[in-house]
Amino acid sequence: MGMDNRCLVLSGRLLDGQDEATVHARMAAAFGMEMNGFRERVFERAPLIIRRGLDAATAEAQAAQLRSLGVEADVWSEGERMAWLRRDGQVRGPLPEEALAHYALPGDSWCHDGGQSWFAWTPGATSDVPPGPPASAQTEQAAFTPEPPPLHATGEAAHQPPPLPATPPAKAAWSTAAIAAALFSVLALLVRPLAPVALLLAVCVVAYLYRRPLLRGRPYAVAALLLGAVALFLWLERPAPTQVAQPYVPRPLQPLPASATDAGGETSGQCVDKSAPPKNDEDRFLLTGQRLLTGRAQRKGDTYVAEAAVSVDPQCQPSALQLYVFRHGVFIGTALDTAATLAHTHLADFDLTDDQHLRITLAQCTDKPGDCAATTVRQIAVMPGGGGWTLGEIK
């Protein structure tokens, strides 16, 4: 090859004021290449020779065409020796060896075309290194059309770079989140209420590692997921507390004392025929205490509540009412501390919401007959106690 031949080098740098995306698009169109392929095969390998074997005039004309597209292009004399650059792990070139000083940067490595060893770049480095074996004689040139733009690339240089030095792969880091999730799941086995949190944490860690394949710790994440699921199962399947059967303590209902009379002097016992007929054993039990049934009663499950008068007026009409509560047919107590005297407090309504809860509505009354207003609601609970079932007010 004659020493007067020129080669065209694309440096990869843009001229001042040029936009990278715009210039790359122009260049790709001029070379007739797709944008991604152009970046990979040309710009990511720059600086590199894009055409060889040109005379001086043709080389300068095509360099001017490239500069008009916004990129830096240089014309160099072809020599017998070519070289390669390695920058940031990327092999660039080939280049005329005499052009290395113009394009190489501190930290770059270089190698003769056809050589097998890379050398750290320092100014004047090529003069101290013996040349490598001659490059392959077969060259598939990357060329422009000799006409003015548009330009077209027909190939790339057949020179092949030497192999990069082998570097041991970096060891992947462990995920501390996976280890923490596994330890938390072990804790959840001991403290079962933590099981839902442990399972949720394990699921999040598995999803986190799925999107980061280089992180280690998947066995820990899977173990955390399994342990969290086991802990949750054990927590949900915990045995229900065993209810201790409470013995029933009968509470005999005593007859009303003789003092429980009306103002006219008649006892409630003389008005028994005015009582509502009994419907069950609980009602009959109340009648033995000389109480008058009003007919209002409710039953829910094993609990029965009946209303009865504890005193009457001269016309045998109730003047004081009380609610009597039974459990499994056994009398366990009265719902009101004192009977509701109709002259002051009216027992407006009561509702056995379930077999352990009684709702009572009381109305305060004035001296005027029928002048009452619902003002108080009391909640009574039927509860097992140490000596049997008892009644207690819910505040």
C-alpha positions as CSV (number, residue, x, y, z in Angstrom):
1,M,0.0,0.0,0.0
2,G,1.4,3.4,-0.9
3,M,2.6,5.7,1.8
4,D,0.6,8.6,0.3
5,N,-2.7,6.9,1.0
6,R,-5.0,8.5,3.5
7,C,-7.6,7.1,5.9
8,L,-10.6,8.8,7.4
9,V,-11.1,8.6,11.2
10,L,-14.3,9.3,13.1
11,S,-13.4,10.5,16.6
12,G,-16.8,10.1,18.1
13,R,-16.9,13.7,19.4
14,L,-19.5,16.2,18.3
15,L,-18.7,19.7,17.0
16,D,-19.6,22.6,19.3
17,G,-23.3,23.4,19.6
18,Q,-24.5,20.0,18.2
19,D,-27.2,17.9,19.8
20,E,-26.2,14.2,20.2
21,A,-29.5,12.7,19.3
22,T,-29.9,14.9,16.2
23,V,-26.4,14.2,15.0
24,H,-26.7,10.4,15.5
25,A,-30.0,10.4,13.6
26,R,-28.3,12.3,10.7
27,M,-25.4,9.9,10.7
28,A,-27.5,6.8,10.8
29,A,-29.6,8.1,7.9
30,A,-26.4,8.9,5.9
31,F,-25.0,5.5,6.5
32,G,-28.3,3.8,5.8
33,M,-28.3,2.1,9.1
34,E,-30.8,1.7,12.0
35,M,-30.1,4.0,14.9
36,N,-29.3,1.2,17.4
37,G,-27.0,-0.6,15.0
38,F,-25.3,2.6,14.1
39,R,-24.6,3.5,17.7
40,E,-23.2,0.0,18.4
41,R,-21.1,-0.5,15.3
42,V,-19.8,3.1,14.9
43,F,-20.1,5.5,17.7
44,E,-19.5,3.1,20.5
45,R,-16.3,2.0,18.8
46,A,-15.1,5.5,18.0
47,P,-12.4,6.6,17.5
48,L,-12.1,4.3,14.5
49,I,-11.2,4.2,10.8
50,I,-14.3,4.3,8.7
51,R,-12.5,4.4,5.3
52,R,-9.0,3.5,4.1
53,G,-7.0,3.8,0.8
54,L,-8.2,7.3,-0.1
55,D,-6.2,10.0,-1.9
56,A,-5.7,13.2,-0.1
57,A,-8.4,15.2,-1.9
58,T,-11.0,12.5,-1.5
59,A,-10.2,12.0,2.1
60,E,-10.5,15.8,2.9
61,A,-13.8,16.0,0.9
62,Q,-15.4,13.2,2.8
63,A,-14.0,14.6,6.1
64,A,-15.8,17.8,5.3
65,Q,-19.0,15.9,4.6
66,L,-18.8,14.3,8.0
67,R,-18.2,17.6,9.7
68,S,-21.2,19.1,8.0
69,L,-23.3,16.4,9.8
70,G,-22.0,17.7,13.1
71,V,-19.2,15.2,14.0
72,E,-15.4,15.5,14.3
73,A,-13.6,13.7,11.5
74,D,-9.8,13.7,10.7
75,V,-7.6,12.6,7.9
76,W,-4.5,10.5,8.7
77,S,-1.8,9.1,6.6
78,E,-2.0,5.3,6.5
79,G,0.9,3.5,8.0
80,E,1.9,-0.1,8.1
81,R,0.9,-0.5,11.8
82,M,-2.6,-0.3,13.2
83,A,-3.5,-0.2,16.9
84,W,-6.6,-0.6,19.1
85,L,-7.7,1.3,22.2
86,R,-9.6,-0.1,25.2
87,R,-11.6,2.4,27.2
88,D,-14.1,1.7,30.0
89,G,-14.1,-2.0,29.0
90,Q,-15.0,-1.2,25.4
91,V,-12.6,-1.9,22.5
92,R,-12.3,1.0,20.1
93,G,-10.6,1.2,16.7
94,P,-8.7,0.3,14.7
95,L,-6.6,3.4,14.3
96,P,-3.3,4.3,12.7
97,E,-0.7,3.8,15.4
98,E,0.6,7.3,14.9
99,A,-2.9,8.6,15.8
100,L,-3.0,7.1,19.2
101,A,-1.4,10.1,20.9
102,H,-4.3,12.2,19.5
103,Y,-7.1,10.1,20.6
104,A,-5.9,8.1,23.7
105,L,-6.9,9.4,27.2
106,P,-5.3,8.7,30.6
107,G,-6.5,5.3,31.8
108,D,-6.8,3.8,28.3
109,S,-5.1,0.7,27.3
110,W,-3.8,-0.1,23.8
111,C,-2.6,-3.0,21.7
112,H,-1.1,-3.6,18.2
113,D,-3.5,-4.9,15.6
114,G,-2.9,-8.7,15.7
115,G,-1.2,-8.5,19.1
116,Q,-2.2,-10.4,22.2
117,S,-1.2,-8.1,25.0
118,W,-2.6,-4.8,26.2
119,F,-0.5,-2.0,27.6
120,A,-1.4,1.0,29.8
121,W,-1.3,4.2,27.7
122,T,1.3,6.8,28.5
123,P,2.6,9.4,26.0
124,G,5.2,7.8,23.8
125,A,4.2,4.3,24.9
126,T,4.2,2.9,21.4
127,S,7.8,3.6,20.8
128,D,8.8,1.3,23.7
129,V,6.7,-1.7,22.6
130,P,7.7,-4.0,19.8
131,P,5.1,-4.2,17.0
132,G,2.7,-7.2,16.9
133,P,2.3,-9.6,14.1
134,P,1.0,-8.1,10.8
135,A,-2.7,-7.7,10.6
136,S,-4.8,-9.8,8.2
137,A,-4.4,-8.9,4.6
138,Q,-8.1,-9.2,4.1
139,T,-9.9,-5.9,4.8
140,E,-13.5,-5.3,4.2
141,Q,-13.6,-1.5,4.1
142,A,-16.3,0.7,5.5
143,A,-16.8,3.2,2.7
144,F,-18.7,6.3,1.6
145,T,-19.9,6.9,-1.9
146,P,-17.4,9.2,-3.7
147,E,-20.2,11.5,-4.5
148,P,-21.3,14.3,-2.1
149,P,-23.8,13.5,0.7
150,P,-25.9,11.5,1.3
151,L,-23.1,9.1,2.5
152,H,-23.5,5.3,2.8
153,A,-21.6,2.7,4.7
154,T,-21.0,-0.6,3.0
155,G,-19.2,-2.5,5.7
156,E,-16.7,-2.2,8.6
157,A,-13.1,-2.9,9.0
158,A,-12.1,-6.6,9.1
159,H,-9.4,-6.0,11.6
160,Q,-10.2,-7.8,14.8
161,P,-9.2,-6.5,18.3
162,P,-7.1,-8.7,20.6
163,P,-8.9,-10.4,23.4
164,L,-9.6,-8.5,26.5
165,P,-7.8,-9.6,29.6
166,A,-9.8,-12.0,31.7
167,T,-11.2,-10.5,34.9
168,P,-12.8,-12.6,37.6
169,P,-16.5,-12.0,38.0
170,A,-17.5,-9.9,40.9
171,K,-19.1,-11.9,43.7
172,A,-22.8,-11.1,44.1
173,A,-23.7,-9.5,47.4
174,W,-26.0,-11.1,49.9
175,S,-29.4,-9.6,50.6
176,T,-29.7,-8.5,54.2
177,A,-33.5,-8.2,53.7
178,A,-33.7,-12.0,53.0
179,I,-31.7,-12.9,56.1
180,A,-33.8,-10.5,58.3
181,A,-37.0,-12.0,56.9
182,A,-35.9,-15.5,57.7
183,L,-35.0,-14.6,61.3
184,F,-38.3,-12.7,61.7
185,S,-40.2,-15.8,60.5
186,V,-38.4,-18.0,63.1
187,L,-39.5,-15.4,65.8
188,A,-43.1,-15.7,64.5
189,L,-43.0,-19.4,65.2
190,L,-42.4,-18.5,68.9
191,V,-44.7,-15.5,69.0
192,R,-47.6,-16.5,66.8
193,P,-49.4,-13.1,66.6
194,L,-46.4,-11.9,64.5
195,A,-47.1,-14.5,61.8
196,P,-49.1,-12.2,59.4
197,V,-46.4,-9.6,59.5
198,A,-43.7,-12.3,58.9
199,L,-45.5,-13.7,55.9
200,L,-46.1,-10.3,54.4
201,L,-42.4,-9.4,54.8
202,A,-41.3,-12.7,53.2
203,V,-43.5,-12.1,50.2
204,C,-42.1,-8.6,49.8
205,V,-38.5,-9.9,50.0
206,V,-39.2,-12.6,47.3
207,A,-40.6,-10.0,45.0
208,Y,-37.6,-7.7,45.7
209,L,-35.1,-10.4,44.8
210,Y,-37.1,-11.5,41.7
211,R,-36.3,-8.1,40.2
212,R,-32.7,-8.2,41.3
213,P,-31.2,-11.4,39.9
214,L,-27.6,-10.5,41.0
215,L,-28.5,-10.4,44.7
216,R,-28.0,-13.6,46.7
217,G,-30.2,-14.9,49.4
218,R,-33.1,-16.6,47.6
219,P,-32.9,-19.7,49.8
220,Y,-33.4,-17.5,52.9
221,A,-36.3,-15.7,51.3
222,V,-38.1,-19.0,50.4
223,A,-37.4,-20.3,53.9
224,A,-38.9,-17.1,55.4
225,L,-42.0,-17.6,53.2
226,L,-42.5,-21.2,54.3
227,L,-41.9,-20.5,58.0
228,G,-44.2,-17.5,57.9
229,A,-46.9,-19.6,56.3
230,V,-46.5,-22.3,59.0
231,A,-46.6,-19.7,61.8
232,L,-49.7,-18.2,60.3
233,F,-51.4,-21.6,60.1
234,L,-50.5,-22.5,63.7
235,W,-51.8,-19.1,64.9
236,L,-55.1,-19.4,63.0
237,E,-55.6,-23.0,64.1
238,R,-54.9,-22.3,67.8
239,P,-57.4,-24.3,70.0
240,A,-60.3,-22.4,71.4
241,P,-60.2,-21.8,75.2
242,T,-62.0,-24.6,77.0
243,Q,-65.1,-23.3,78.8
244,V,-65.4,-24.6,82.3
245,A,-68.9,-25.6,83.1
246,Q,-70.4,-23.5,85.8
247,P,-72.7,-25.2,88.3
248,Y,-76.2,-23.9,88.7
249,V,-77.1,-22.6,92.1
250,P,-80.8,-22.6,92.6
251,R,-82.2,-19.4,94.1
252,P,-85.6,-20.0,95.5
253,L,-88.0,-17.2,95.0
254,Q,-89.5,-16.2,98.3
255,P,-93.1,-15.1,98.6
256,L,-93.7,-11.4,98.8
257,P,-93.9,-10.2,102.4
258,A,-97.2,-9.1,103.9
259,S,-96.0,-5.5,103.8
260,A,-96.1,-5.6,100.0
261,T,-99.6,-4.2,99.9
262,D,-101.3,-1.4,98.2
263,A,-102.6,1.8,99.8
264,G,-106.0,0.3,100.3
265,G,-104.6,-2.6,102.3
266,E,-105.2,-5.5,99.8
267,T,-102.3,-7.8,99.3
268,S,-101.2,-8.8,95.8
269,G,-102.1,-12.4,96.7
270,Q,-105.8,-11.4,96.6
271,C,-105.4,-10.4,92.9
272,V,-104.0,-13.7,91.6
273,D,-107.0,-14.2,89.4
274,K,-106.0,-10.9,87.6
275,S,-102.6,-12.4,86.6
276,A,-101.9,-13.5,83.0
277,P,-102.1,-17.3,82.7
278,P,-98.7,-19.0,83.0
279,K,-97.1,-20.5,79.9
280,N,-94.3,-22.5,81.4
281,D,-92.6,-23.7,84.5
282,E,-90.8,-20.3,85.0
283,D,-94.2,-18.5,85.0
284,R,-95.6,-20.9,87.5
285,F,-92.6,-20.4,89.7
286,L,-93.3,-16.7,89.8
287,L,-96.9,-17.3,90.8
288,T,-95.8,-19.2,93.8
289,G,-94.3,-16.0,95.1
290,Q,-97.6,-14.2,94.8
291,R,-96.4,-12.1,91.8
292,L,-98.8,-11.2,89.0
293,L,-97.7,-12.0,85.5
294,T,-98.2,-9.1,83.0
295,G,-97.9,-11.5,80.0
296,R,-94.8,-9.8,78.7
297,A,-91.9,-12.3,78.4
298,Q,-89.1,-13.3,76.0
299,R,-86.9,-16.3,75.5
300,K,-83.6,-16.5,73.6
301,G,-81.8,-19.8,73.7
302,D,-81.5,-21.0,77.3
303,T,-82.4,-17.6,78.8
304,Y,-86.0,-16.5,79.7
305,V,-87.1,-13.1,81.0
306,A,-90.6,-12.4,82.3
307,E,-92.2,-9.3,83.6
308,A,-94.3,-9.5,86.8
309,A,-96.0,-7.0,89.2
310,V,-94.7,-7.0,92.8
311,S,-97.4,-4.7,94.0
312,V,-100.9,-3.6,92.8
313,D,-103.4,-0.8,93.3
314,P,-106.9,-1.3,94.8
315,Q,-108.1,-2.2,91.4
316,C,-105.5,-5.0,91.1
317,Q,-103.6,-3.0,88.5
318,P,-99.8,-3.3,88.7
319,S,-98.1,-0.4,90.5
320,A,-94.5,-1.7,90.5
321,L,-92.9,-4.0,87.9
322,Q,-89.8,-6.2,87.9
323,L,-88.0,-8.4,85.4
324,Y,-87.2,-11.9,86.4
325,V,-84.4,-13.8,84.6
326,F,-84.1,-17.6,84.3
327,R,-81.2,-19.7,82.8
328,H,-81.9,-23.3,81.9
329,G,-85.2,-23.0,83.9
330,V,-83.4,-21.8,87.1
331,F,-84.1,-18.4,88.5
332,I,-80.9,-16.4,88.6
333,G,-82.0,-12.9,89.7
334,T,-83.9,-9.7,88.9
335,A,-82.8,-7.3,86.2
336,L,-83.6,-4.1,88.1
337,D,-82.1,-3.2,91.5
338,T,-85.5,-2.0,92.6
339,A,-88.9,-2.5,91.0
340,A,-90.0,0.2,88.6
341,T,-92.7,2.1,90.4
342,L,-95.2,3.3,87.8
343,A,-95.8,6.5,89.7
344,H,-92.2,7.6,89.0
345,T,-90.5,5.2,86.5
346,H,-92.2,3.3,83.7
347,L,-90.8,0.0,82.4
348,A,-91.3,1.0,78.8
349,D,-89.7,-1.9,77.0
350,F,-87.2,-4.7,77.3
351,D,-85.5,-6.8,74.6
352,L,-83.5,-10.0,75.0
353,T,-81.1,-9.4,72.1
354,D,-79.4,-12.8,72.6
355,D,-79.2,-15.4,75.4
356,Q,-76.7,-13.3,77.3
357,H,-77.8,-9.7,76.8
358,L,-80.9,-7.9,77.9
359,R,-81.8,-4.3,76.9
360,I,-84.2,-2.4,79.2
361,T,-85.8,1.0,78.4
362,L,-87.1,3.1,81.3
363,A,-89.1,6.2,81.2
364,Q,-89.2,8.9,83.9
365,C,-92.8,9.9,84.8
366,T,-94.3,13.0,86.5
367,D,-97.4,13.2,88.7
368,K,-99.6,13.6,85.7
369,P,-101.0,10.3,84.5
370,G,-99.4,9.1,81.2
371,D,-96.8,11.9,81.3
372,C,-93.6,9.8,80.7
373,A,-90.6,10.2,78.5
374,A,-88.1,7.5,77.5
375,T,-84.8,8.7,78.9
376,T,-82.8,5.7,80.1
377,V,-81.5,2.5,78.5
378,R,-79.8,-0.1,80.6
379,Q,-77.8,-3.1,79.3
380,I,-77.8,-6.3,81.5
381,A,-75.5,-9.2,80.8
382,V,-76.1,-12.8,81.8
383,M,-72.7,-14.1,82.9
384,P,-71.3,-17.3,84.3
385,G,-69.9,-16.7,87.8
386,G,-68.1,-18.6,90.5
387,G,-71.3,-19.9,92.0
388,G,-73.5,-20.1,88.9
389,W,-75.0,-17.7,86.5
390,T,-75.3,-14.1,87.6
391,L,-76.5,-10.8,86.3
392,G,-74.4,-7.7,85.8
393,E,-75.0,-4.3,84.3
394,I,-72.9,-3.2,81.3
395,K,-71.7,0.4,81.8
